[in-house]
């Protein structure tokens, strides 16, 4: 998840300049022409970059300064690798400039969204194909599952392919949880790149997708899992009361997911995270939970460790974050030799995704702290 979601990275020729009503380097019209002629470009990245740019332009449209009497106000707003100059005055019509830019992007996005099947493959150098309406969706789902296990770039590819197929598969609950998963991954990528507003919007979008899927079929374990994950994430933007209420819902959905699919290691990891989080609650948080709900949730570090170790048994030597939390449980149990052993195991795994990069930072810090407990 560490790839920058910007107009510039991955498409260095697409340097965007707004303020004179033009897109410098490549206009929306030229984008469409290149797509039509089948010139090799990364469609998956481009779709997201268009969405991201349009989102940020919409935000900026509401921020243009208003001046009276022909006065002039100017500011430069930094967005990723490009800048937007927003001016107002008699000699500059920013509203028209922004509208021109949006119109160009709309044309390009419309062309991108219309591509399916062979045409889709003909313009994109991506691993995975677009969904063809009426076809068996399972091969498409299998491709998306593979991409969603890959690098941030591959996750972005899956997100764009899934978004392009939404009008054809929107009533399929197995499609919805995959789109939810991809949307959540994109929120994490945006967060790593400092786009907190976009991260928040995508997290709530992911939650809506998972909840919609459950309304269609509540016997799909992946939907329960992704409702739980996104409920946990929206807690960053909610009140303490809502966040704690969501904590109870989180546990219910994960327990249901385990009931439906007990061999999914991620479900046990998530239940472990819930137990560890409850165990680590402060006295103030427990009192607040008791006030709001009558009785605070309870869990022990051993309950958390049991779930983390089960996840490890189901998928050994694979999951950096799970190993980190096993180590953190041993810290709470004051077994620092086991702590060090698990930190070393986690450190040896490759670091690819944004989650893994965040976990690696904590692993590095803890390895330094517990370096004296290396077994002889």
C-alpha positions in Angstrom: 0.0 0.0 0.0 2.9 2.3 -0.1 2.5 3.4 -3.7 1.7 7.1 -4.1 -1.7 7.8 -5.5 -0.8 10.9 -7.4 -1.2 12.1 -11.0 2.6 12.2 -11.5 3.9 8.9 -10.2 3.6 6.1 -12.7 2.6 8.6 -15.4 5.4 11.1 -15.4 4.2 12.8 -18.6 0.9 13.7 -16.9 1.8 16.9 -15.1 -1.3 18.7 -14.3 -1.6 22.5 -14.2 -4.8 24.3 -13.3 -5.2 28.0 -13.1 -5.0 28.9 -16.8 -7.8 26.4 -17.6 -5.4 23.8 -19.2 -3.9 20.5 -18.3 -0.2 20.8 -19.1 1.7 17.9 -20.6 -1.4 15.9 -21.5 -5.0 17.0 -21.8 -8.1 15.0 -21.1 -8.7 14.8 -24.8 -5.2 13.4 -25.4 -5.8 10.8 -22.7 -8.9 9.7 -24.6 -7.1 9.5 -27.9 -4.3 7.4 -26.4 -6.8 5.1 -24.8 -8.6 4.7 -28.1 -5.4 3.9 -30.0 -4.4 1.3 -27.4 -1.1 2.9 -26.3 0.4 1.0 -23.4 -0.4 2.6 -20.1 -1.4 1.5 -16.7 -5.2 1.7 -16.8 -5.5 0.6 -13.2 -3.3 3.4 -11.9 -4.9 6.0 -14.2 -8.5 5.3 -13.1 -7.6 5.9 -9.5 -5.5 9.0 -10.3 -8.5 10.5 -12.1 -10.8 9.7 -9.2 -8.3 11.1 -6.7 -7.7 14.3 -8.8 -11.4 14.9 -9.3 -12.0 14.4 -5.6 -9.3 17.0 -4.7 -10.5 19.4 -7.3 -14.0 19.2 -5.8 -12.5 20.0 -2.5 -10.6 23.0 -3.8 -13.6 24.4 -5.7 -15.2 25.2 -2.3 -12.0 26.9 -1.1 -11.5 29.6 -3.7 -11.3 33.0 -2.0 -14.0 35.5 -2.7 -12.9 39.1 -3.3 -14.8 42.3 -3.9 -14.1 45.4 -6.0 -11.8 43.8 -8.5 -9.3 42.9 -5.8 -7.0 39.9 -6.4 -6.3 37.0 -4.0 -3.9 34.2 -4.9 -2.7 31.1 -3.2 -0.9 28.0 -4.1 -2.3 24.7 -2.9 -0.1 21.6 -2.9 -1.7 18.4 -4.0 0.6 15.4 -4.3 3.3 16.1 -7.0 1.4 18.9 -8.7 0.2 22.4 -7.7 -3.0 24.2 -8.2 -2.9 28.0 -8.4 -6.2 29.4 -7.3 -6.7 33.1 -8.1 -9.6 35.5 -8.2 -10.0 38.9 -9.8 -11.1 40.6 -13.0 -8.4 39.0 -15.1 -8.9 35.4 -14.1 -12.0 33.2 -13.9 -11.1 30.3 -11.6 -14.6 28.8 -11.7 -14.3 28.3 -15.5 -10.7 27.0 -15.1 -11.8 24.4 -12.6 -14.8 23.4 -14.7 -12.7 23.0 -17.8 -10.4 20.7 -15.9 -13.2 18.7 -14.5 -14.8 18.4 -18.0 -11.6 17.0 -19.4 -11.3 14.5 -16.6 -15.0 13.5 -17.0 -14.3 12.7 -20.7 -11.3 10.6 -19.8 -13.1 8.9 -16.9 -16.1 8.1 -19.0 -13.9 6.5 -21.6 -12.1 4.4 -19.0 -15.3 3.3 -17.4 -16.8 2.1 -20.7 -14.0 -0.3 -21.4 -14.8 -4.0 -21.0 -13.5 -7.3 -22.2 -11.0 -7.4 -25.0 -11.0 -3.6 -25.4 -10.2 -3.3 -21.7 -7.2 -5.7 -22.0 -6.0 -3.9 -25.2 -5.4 -0.6 -23.4 -4.0 -1.8 -20.1 -0.8 -3.4 -19.1 -2.2 -5.0 -16.0 -2.3 -8.5 -14.6 -6.0 -9.3 -14.7 -8.9 -8.8 -17.0 -12.1 -6.8 -16.8 -15.4 -8.6 -16.2 -17.5 -9.3 -19.3 -21.2 -8.9 -18.6 -23.0 -12.2 -18.6 -19.9 -14.3 -18.0 -19.4 -16.6 -15.0 -17.9 -14.2 -12.4 -15.8 -16.7 -10.6 -12.7 -16.5 -12.9 -12.9 -12.8 -12.5 -13.1 -13.1 -8.7 -10.2 -15.5 -8.7 -8.1 -12.9 -10.5 -9.1 -10.2 -8.1 -8.3 -12.4 -5.1 -4.8 -13.0 -6.5 -4.3 -9.3 -7.1 -5.6 -8.4 -3.6 -2.9 -10.6 -2.1 -0.2 -8.8 -4.0 1.6 -5.5 -3.9 0.0 -2.1 -3.5 0.1 -1.6 -7.2 -1.7 -4.9 -7.7 -4.3 -4.0 -5.1 -4.9 -0.7 -6.9 -5.4 -2.7 -10.1 -8.0 -4.9 -8.4 -9.8 -1.8 -7.1 -10.1 -0.3 -10.5 -11.2 -3.5 -12.2 -13.8 -4.1 -9.5 -15.0 -0.5 -9.7 -15.4 -0.9 -13.5 -17.5 -4.0 -13.0 -19.8 -2.6 -10.3 -22.7 -1.7 -12.6 -22.8 -5.4 -13.8 -22.2 -7.1 -10.4 -23.6 -4.7 -7.8 -26.2 -7.2 -6.6 -23.7 -10.0 -6.2 -22.7 -10.3 -2.5 -19.4 -12.1 -3.4 -18.6 -9.1 -5.6 -19.4 -6.6 -2.9 -17.1 -8.0 -0.2 -14.2 -8.0 -2.7 -14.9 -4.4 -3.7 -15.2 -3.6 0.0 -11.8 -5.2 0.6 -10.2 -3.4 -2.3 -11.7 -0.1 -1.2 -10.4 -0.6 2.3 -6.9 -1.3 0.9 -7.1 1.9 -1.2 -8.1 3.9 2.0 -4.9 2.6 3.6 -2.8 3.6 0.6 -4.3 7.1 0.7 -3.6 7.3 4.4 0.0 6.4 4.0 0.3 9.1 1.3 -1.2 11.8 3.7 -4.6 12.1 2.0 -6.6 11.8 5.2 -9.9 13.1 3.7 -9.8 10.6 0.9 -8.9 7.8 3.3 -11.9 8.6 5.5 -14.3 8.7 2.5 -13.0 5.4 1.2 -13.4 3.7 4.7 -17.0 4.7 4.9 -17.6 3.6 1.3 -16.1 0.2 2.2 -18.4 -0.1 5.2 -21.4 0.7 3.1 -20.4 -2.0 0.5 -20.0 -4.7 3.2 -23.3 -3.8 4.9 -25.1 -3.9 1.5 -23.7 -7.3 0.9 -25.0 -8.6 4.2 -28.4 -7.3 3.4 -28.3 -9.6 0.4 -26.8 -12.7 2.1 -25.8 -12.8 5.8 -24.3 -16.3 5.5 -21.1 -15.2 3.7 -18.2 -15.2 6.2 -16.1 -12.6 4.2 -18.9 -10.1 4.5 -19.0 -10.4 8.3 -15.3 -10.1 8.4 -15.2 -6.9 6.3 -18.1 -5.3 8.2 -16.0 -5.9 11.3 -12.8 -4.5 9.8 -14.5 -1.4 8.5 -16.4 -0.8 11.7 -13.1 -0.8 13.5 -11.7 1.7 11.1 -14.5 4.2 11.1 -14.0 4.4 14.9 -11.2 6.8 14.2 -13.8 9.3 13.1 -16.6 8.6 15.6 -17.4 9.5 19.1 -16.4 7.3 22.0 -19.9 6.1 22.4 -20.2 5.1 18.8 -16.7 3.6 18.7 -17.5 1.4 21.8 -20.8 0.3 20.4 -19.1 -0.7 17.2 -16.6 -2.7 19.3 -19.5 -5.0 20.4 -20.7 -5.3 16.8 -17.1 -6.0 15.7 -16.9 -9.0 18.0 -20.3 -10.3 16.9 -19.4 -10.2 13.2 -16.0 -11.8 13.7 -17.5 -14.6 15.8 -20.1 -15.2 13.1 -17.3 -15.2 10.5 -15.4 -17.8 12.5 -18.6 -19.9 12.9 -19.0 -19.8 9.1 -15.3 -20.3 8.2 -13.3 -21.5 11.2 -10.1 -22.2 9.0 -9.7 -18.5 8.0 -6.6 -17.3 9.9 -7.5 -13.7 9.5 -10.7 -14.2 11.5 -8.7 -15.5 14.4 -6.2 -12.7 14.1 -9.1 -10.1 14.2 -10.7 -11.8 17.2 -7.2 -11.7 18.8 -7.0 -8.0 18.0 -10.3 -7.4 19.7 -9.3 -9.4 22.8 -6.0 -7.6 23.0 -7.6 -4.2 22.6 -10.1 -4.9 25.3 -7.4 -6.2 27.6 -5.4 -3.0 27.0 -8.3 -0.7 27.8 -7.5 2.0 30.3 -9.4 2.4 33.6 -11.1 5.5 32.1 -12.2 3.6 29.0 -13.6 0.8 31.2 -15.6 3.2 33.3 -16.9 4.9 30.2 -18.0 1.6 28.7 -19.7 0.6 32.0 -21.5 4.0 32.1 -22.7 3.7 28.5 -23.5 0.0 28.2 -23.9 -1.3 31.8 -20.9 -3.7 31.7 -17.6 -3.2 29.8 -16.3 -5.9 27.6 -13.7 -8.2 29.1 -10.9 -10.3 27.7 -7.5 -11.6 28.8 -4.1 -11.5 27.2 -4.2 -15.3 27.1 -7.4 -15.2 25.1 -5.8 -12.9 22.6 -2.7 -14.9 22.4 -4.7 -18.1 21.8 -6.3 -16.5 18.7 -3.0 -15.1 17.3 -1.3 -18.5 17.7 -4.2 -20.2 16.0 -3.9 -17.8 13.1 -0.2 -18.6 12.9 -0.9 -22.4 12.9 -3.4 -22.0 10.1 -1.0 -19.9 8.0 2.5 -20.3 9.4 5.4 -18.0 8.7 3.3 -15.7 6.6 1.9 -12.8 8.5 4.1 -10.0 9.9 1.3 -8.2 11.9 0.1 -11.4 13.5 3.7 -12.3 14.7 4.0 -8.7 16.0 0.9 -9.2 18.2 2.1 -12.5 19.4 5.2 -10.8 20.6 3.2 -8.0 22.2 1.1 -10.6 24.1 4.4 -12.1 25.4 5.4 -8.6 26.6 2.3 -8.5 28.7 3.1 -11.9 30.0 6.6 -10.7 30.8 8.1 -13.6 28.7 10.7 -11.5 27.0 12.6 -14.3 25.4 9.5 -15.4 23.5 8.9 -11.8 22.7 12.3 -11.5 21.1 11.9 -14.8 19.2 8.6 -13.6 17.6 9.9 -10.2 16.8 12.9 -11.8 14.9 10.5 -14.0 13.0 8.3 -11.0 12.1 11.3 -9.0 11.1 12.5 -11.7 8.6 9.3 -11.6 6.6 9.2 -9.2 3.6 7.5 -5.8 4.0 5.2 -5.1 1.1 1.9 -3.5 2.1 1.2 -0.3 4.0 0.0 -2.3 7.0 3.3 -4.3 7.0 5.3 -1.1 6.8 3.5 0.3 9.8 4.0 -3.0 11.6 7.7 -3.0 10.7 8.2 0.4 12.4 6.9 -1.1 15.7 8.9 -4.3 15.2 12.1 -2.2 14.8 11.4 -0.3 18.0 10.6 -3.4 20.0 13.6 -5.3 18.7 15.8 -2.5 20.0 14.0 -2.5 23.3 14.2 -6.3 23.8 17.5 -6.9 22.1 19.0 -8.1 25.4 16.7 -11.2 25.4 18.2 -13.0 22.5 18.6 -16.7 23.3 22.2 -17.8 23.5 
